[in-house]
């Protein structure tokens, strides 16, 4: 249900802008950095997906599951993986 709701929100300006910042911020000296490198992939995906959902306003924070595991191939999963790639890559550059 959450992934479906997120799919409906893909064109929200705040979500589109956030994803652009996560992609291009490093180029301009303002990277989005992920500090979850020591966590499991499952937890990394949970936190990335949760952040995207909050930015888009897709789902009430108090109704979020304890561990969100979006289905592979869904827009939420793909965007979470892209956010992680950007954030972990930026973190590695800073080390």
KEROLUM-917816 format. One record per atom (N, C-alpha, C): residue in three letters; y, z, x negated; residue number from 0; atom name. Coordinates in pm, whole numbers, plus 50000, padded with zeros to 5 digits. Layout:
NODE  rest  v  w  u  nr  atom
NODE  ALA  Y  Z  X  NUM  CA
...
# end
This chain:
NODE  rest  v  w  u  nr  atom
NODE  UNK  49880  50000  49919  0  N
NODE  UNK  50000  50000  50000  0  CA
NODE  UNK  50126  50000  49914  0  C
NODE  UNK  50126  50081  49808  1  N
NODE  UNK  50244  50089  49723  1  CA
NODE  UNK  50267  49956  49653  1  C
NODE  UNK  50160  49896  49601  2  N
NODE  UNK  50173  49768  49532  2  CA
NODE  UNK  50224  49659  49626  2  C
NODE  UNK  50179  49662  49751  3  N
NODE  UNK  50227  49564  49849  3  CA
NODE  UNK  50375  49584  49878  3  C
NODE  UNK  50415  49709  49893  4  N
NODE  UNK  50557  49739  49917  4  CA
NODE  UNK  50641  49696  49798  4  C
NODE  UNK  50589  49719  49678  5  N
NODE  UNK  50661  49677  49556  5  CA
NODE  UNK  50678  49525  49555  5  C
NODE  UNK  50575  49453  49594  6  N
NODE  UNK  50583  49306  49597  6  CA
NODE  UNK  50695  49257  49687  6  C
NODE  UNK  50718  49328  49794  7  N
NODE  UNK  50829  49292  49885  7  CA
NODE  UNK  50965  49319  49822  7  C
NODE  UNK  50968  49409  49724  8  N
NODE  UNK  51095  49449  49661  8  CA
NODE  UNK  51126  49375  49532  8  C
NODE  UNK  51045  49277  49496  9  N
NODE  UNK  51060  49212  49366  9  CA
NODE  UNK  51197  49150  49342  9  C
NODE  UNK  51266  49109  49447  10  N
NODE  UNK  51395  49044  49429  10  CA
NODE  UNK  51514  49138  49446  10  C
NODE  UNK  51488  49267  49461  11  N
NODE  UNK  51599  49361  49472  11  CA
NODE  UNK  51681  49355  49343  11  C
NODE  UNK  51814  49346  49356  12  N
NODE  UNK  51898  49331  49237  12  CA
NODE  UNK  51878  49442  49133  12  C
NODE  UNK  51859  49566  49178  13  N
NODE  UNK  51843  49674  49082  13  CA
NODE  UNK  51713  49661  49002  13  C
NODE  UNK  51609  49611  49064  14  N
NODE  UNK  51482  49592  48994  14  CA
NODE  UNK  51490  49473  48899  14  C
NODE  UNK  51546  49364  48947  15  N
NODE  UNK  51563  49246  48862  15  CA
NODE  UNK  51646  49281  48740  15  C
NODE  UNK  51755  49354  48759  16  N
NODE  UNK  51842  49393  48648  16  CA
NODE  UNK  51771  49485  48550  16  C
NODE  UNK  51696  49581  48601  17  N
NODE  UNK  51624  49673  48513  17  CA
NODE  UNK  51523  49598  48427  17  C
NODE  UNK  51450  49506  48487  18  N
NODE  UNK  51351  49430  48411  18  CA
NODE  UNK  51419  49344  48305  18  C
NODE  UNK  51535  49290  48336  19  N
NODE  UNK  51610  49212  48237  19  CA
NODE  UNK  51657  49300  48122  19  C
NODE  UNK  51706  49418  48153  20  N
NODE  UNK  51750  49511  48048  20  CA
NODE  UNK  51632  49548  47959  20  C
NODE  UNK  51516  49572  48019  21  N
NODE  UNK  51400  49609  47937  21  CA
NODE  UNK  51356  49494  47847  21  C
NODE  UNK  51380  49372  47889  22  N
NODE  UNK  51344  49256  47807  22  CA
NODE  UNK  51447  49227  47698  22  C
NODE  UNK  51573  49238  47731  23  N
NODE  UNK  51678  49191  47641  23  CA
NODE  UNK  51758  49301  47574  23  C
NODE  UNK  51742  49425  47615  24  N
NODE  UNK  51822  49534  47558  24  CA
NODE  UNK  51809  49546  47407  24  C
NODE  UNK  51688  49529  47355  25  N
NODE  UNK  51665  49544  47210  25  CA
NODE  UNK  51749  49442  47132  25  C
NODE  UNK  51761  49322  47182  26  N
NODE  UNK  51838  49217  47114  26  CA
NODE  UNK  51983  49259  47094  26  C
NODE  UNK  52036  49337  47188  27  N
NODE  UNK  52175  49378  47182  27  CA
NODE  UNK  52193  49520  47129  27  C
NODE  UNK  52085  49578  47078  28  N
NODE  UNK  52094  49711  47018  28  CA
NODE  UNK  52075  49827  47114  28  C
NODE  UNK  52029  49798  47237  29  N
NODE  UNK  52008  49902  47337  29  CA
NODE  UNK  51867  49889  47396  29  C
NODE  UNK  51766  49918  47316  30  N
NODE  UNK  51630  49900  47366  30  CA
NODE  UNK  51588  50006  47467  30  C
NODE  UNK  51501  49966  47558  31  N
NODE  UNK  51430  50060  47643  31  CA
NODE  UNK  51308  50101  47562  31  C
NODE  UNK  51297  50230  47531  32  N
NODE  UNK  51192  50278  47442  32  CA
NODE  UNK  51090  50360  47520  32  C
NODE  UNK  50963  50335  47494  33  N
NODE  UNK  50854  50411  47556  33  CA
NODE  UNK  50801  50512  47456  33  C
NODE  UNK  50797  50638  47496  34  N
NODE  UNK  50749  50745  47407  34  CA
NODE  UNK  50607  50789  47443  34  C
NODE  UNK  50534  50706  47514  35  N
NODE  UNK  50401  50743  47563  35  CA
NODE  UNK  50288  50683  47480  35  C
NODE  UNK  50313  50644  47357  36  N
NODE  UNK  50211  50578  47275  36  CA
NODE  UNK  50087  50664  47257  36  C
NODE  UNK  50101  50795  47258  37  N
NODE  UNK  49987  50885  47238  37  CA
NODE  UNK  49909  50913  47366  37  C
NODE  UNK  49956  50863  47478  38  N
NODE  UNK  49887  50884  47606  38  CA
NODE  UNK  49784  50774  47630  38  C
NODE  UNK  49693  50797  47722  39  N
NODE  UNK  49593  50696  47757  39  CA
NODE  UNK  49662  50577  47824  39  C
NODE  UNK  49596  50462  47819  40  N
NODE  UNK  49652  50344  47884  40  CA
NODE  UNK  49671  50369  48033  40  C
NODE  UNK  49578  50441  48094  41  N
NODE  UNK  49587  50473  48236  41  CA
NODE  UNK  49715  50550  48267  41  C
NODE  UNK  49748  50649  48184  42  N
NODE  UNK  49870  50726  48207  42  CA
NODE  UNK  49994  50643  48177  42  C
NODE  UNK  49988  50560  48074  43  N
NODE  UNK  50101  50473  48043  43  CA
NODE  UNK  50132  50382  48161  43  C
NODE  UNK  50028  50323  48218  44  N
NODE  UNK  50047  50234  48333  44  CA
NODE  UNK  50102  50312  48452  44  C
NODE  UNK  50050  50431  48475  45  N
NODE  UNK  50099  50516  48583  45  CA
NODE  UNK  50249  50538  48570  45  C
NODE  UNK  50293  50580  48452  46  N
NODE  UNK  50435  50614  48435  46  CA
NODE  UNK  50524  50490  48440  46  C
NODE  UNK  50478  50379  48383  47  N
NODE  UNK  50557  50256  48389  47  CA
NODE  UNK  50569  50208  48534  47  C
NODE  UNK  50459  50207  48606  48  N
NODE  UNK  50461  50165  48747  48  CA
NODE  UNK  50547  50259  48830  48  C
NODE  UNK  50537  50388  48804  49  N
NODE  UNK  50617  50486  48878  49  CA
NODE  UNK  50766  50464  48855  49  C
NODE  UNK  50804  50434  48731  50  N
NODE  UNK  50945  50408  48701  50  CA
NODE  UNK  50993  50284  48776  50  C
NODE  UNK  50915  50178  48774  51  N
NODE  UNK  50953  50056  48845  51  CA
NODE  UNK  50969  50082  48995  51  C
NODE  UNK  50880  50159  49051  52  N
NODE  UNK  50887  50191  49194  52  CA
NODE  UNK  51012  50272  49226  52  C
NODE  UNK  51048  50363  49137  53  N
NODE  UNK  51168  50444  49160  53  CA
NODE  UNK  51294  50359  49147  53  C
NODE  UNK  51298  50271  49047  54  N
NODE  UNK  51414  50183  49030  54  CA
NODE  UNK  51434  50097  49154  54  C
NODE  UNK  51325  50044  49207  55  N
NODE  UNK  51333  49956  49324  55  CA
NODE  UNK  51353  50034  49454  55  C
NODE  UNK  51328  50164  49452  56  N
NODE  UNK  51336  50242  49576  56  CA
NODE  UNK  51224  50206  49672  56  C
NODE  UNK  51111  50167  49619  57  N
NODE  UNK  50999  50119  49699  57  CA
NODE  UNK  50929  50229  49777  57  C
NODE  UNK  50916  50346  49719  58  N
NODE  UNK  50832  50451  49777  58  CA
NODE  UNK  50897  50585  49751  58  C
NODE  UNK  50894  50678  49847  59  N
NODE  UNK  50954  50810  49825  59  CA
NODE  UNK  50883  50885  49711  59  C
NODE  UNK  50961  50943  49623  60  N
NODE  UNK  50908  51015  49507  60  CA
NODE  UNK  50807  51122  49548  60  C
NODE  UNK  50837  51194  49656  61  N
NODE  UNK  50749  51304  49698  61  CA
NODE  UNK  50615  51254  49753  61  C
NODE  UNK  50606  51126  49787  62  N
NODE  UNK  50481  51070  49840  62  CA
NODE  UNK  50400  50993  49735  62  C
NODE  UNK  50445  50998  49611  63  N
NODE  UNK  50374  50926  49505  63  CA
NODE  UNK  50242  50996  49473  63  C
NODE  UNK  50137  50920  49448  64  N
NODE  UNK  50009  50982  49410  64  CA
NODE  UNK  50018  51045  49271  64  C
NODE  UNK  49929  51139  49245  65  N
NODE  UNK  49928  51207  49116  65  CA
NODE  UNK  49899  51109  49002  65  C
NODE  UNK  49813  51013  49027  66  N
NODE  UNK  49785  50909  48928  66  CA
NODE  UNK  49784  50774  48999  66  C
NODE  UNK  49886  50696  48972  67  N
NODE  UNK  49902  50564  49033  67  CA
NODE  UNK  49830  50462  48945  67  C
NODE  UNK  49735  50392  49001  68  N
NODE  UNK  49661  50290  48927  68  CA
NODE  UNK  49669  50158  49002  68  C
NODE  UNK  49774  50080  48975  69  N
NODE  UNK  49788  49952  49045  69  CA
NODE  UNK  49674  49857  49008  69  C
NODE  UNK  49639  49774  49102  70  N
NODE  UNK  49530  49678  49083  70  CA
NODE  UNK  49569  49573  48979  70  C
NODE  UNK  49477  49547  48887  71  N
NODE  UNK  49502  49444  48785  71  CA
NODE  UNK  49535  49312  48855  71  C
NODE  UNK  49636  49245  48802  72  N
NODE  UNK  49678  49118  48859  72  CA
NODE  UNK  49787  49130  48963  72  C
NODE  UNK  49811  49251  49013  73  N
NODE  UNK  49920  49270  49111  73  CA
NODE  UNK  50054  49262  49039  73  C
NODE  UNK  50159  49234  49113  74  N
NODE  UNK  50292  49227  49055  74  CA
NODE  UNK  50329  49361  48990  74  C
NODE  UNK  50292  49471  49054  75  N
NODE  UNK  50323  49603  49000  75  CA
NODE  UNK  50251  49625  48867  75  C
NODE  UNK  50123  49589  48861  76  N
NODE  UNK  50048  49604  48737  76  CA
NODE  UNK  50108  49516  48627  76  C
NODE  UNK  50135  49390  48658  77  N
NODE  UNK  50190  49298  48559  77  CA
NODE  UNK  50326  49344  48508  77  C
NODE  UNK  50412  49389  48598  78  N
NODE  UNK  50544  49437  48557  78  CA
NODE  UNK  50533  49565  48475  78  C
NODE  UNK  50440  49653  48512  79  N
NODE  UNK  50419  49776  48435  79  CA
NODE  UNK  50372  49743  48294  79  C
NODE  UNK  50280  49649  48282  80  N
NODE  UNK  50231  49610  48149  80  CA
NODE  UNK  50343  49547  48066  80  C
NODE  UNK  50429  49467  48129  81  N
NODE  UNK  50541  49407  48056  81  CA
NODE  UNK  50639  49514  48011  81  C
NODE  UNK  50667  49610  48099  82  N
NODE  UNK  50757  49720  48063  82  CA
NODE  UNK  50699  49799  47946  82  C
NODE  UNK  50570  49826  47949  83  N
NODE  UNK  50505  49896  47838  83  CA
NODE  UNK  50513  49816  47709  83  C
NODE  UNK  50486  49688  47716  84  N
NODE  UNK  50493  49604  47596  84  CA
NODE  UNK  50632  49607  47536  84  C
NODE  UNK  50733  49596  47621  85  N
NODE  UNK  50871  49601  47572  85  CA
NODE  UNK  50905  49737  47514  85  C
NODE  UNK  50870  49843  47587  86  N
NODE  UNK  50905  49978  47545  86  CA
NODE  UNK  50829  50026  47422  86  C
NODE  UNK  50700  49996  47416  87  N
NODE  UNK  50621  50036  47299  87  CA
NODE  UNK  50659  49954  47177  87  C
NODE  UNK  50690  49826  47198  88  N
NODE  UNK  50737  49742  47088  88  CA
NODE  UNK  50867  49792  47030  88  C
NODE  UNK  50959  49831  47116  89  N
NODE  UNK  51087  49885  47070  89  CA
NODE  UNK  51066  50017  46995  89  C
NODE  UNK  50976  50100  47045  90  N
NODE  UNK  50949  50228  46979  90  CA
NODE  UNK  50890  50205  46840  90  C
NODE  UNK  50802  50108  46826  91  N
NODE  UNK  50742  50078  46696  91  CA
NODE  UNK  50846  50029  46597  91  C
NODE  UNK  50944  49954  46643  92  N
NODE  UNK  51050  49906  46554  92  CA
NODE  UNK  51137  50019  46502  92  C
NODE  UNK  51148  50125  46579  93  N
NODE  UNK  51234  50237  46539  93  CA
NODE  UNK  51166  50331  46441  93  C
NODE  UNK  51035  50318  46424  94  N
NODE  UNK  50961  50407  46333  94  CA
NODE  UNK  50976  50366  46191  94  C
# end
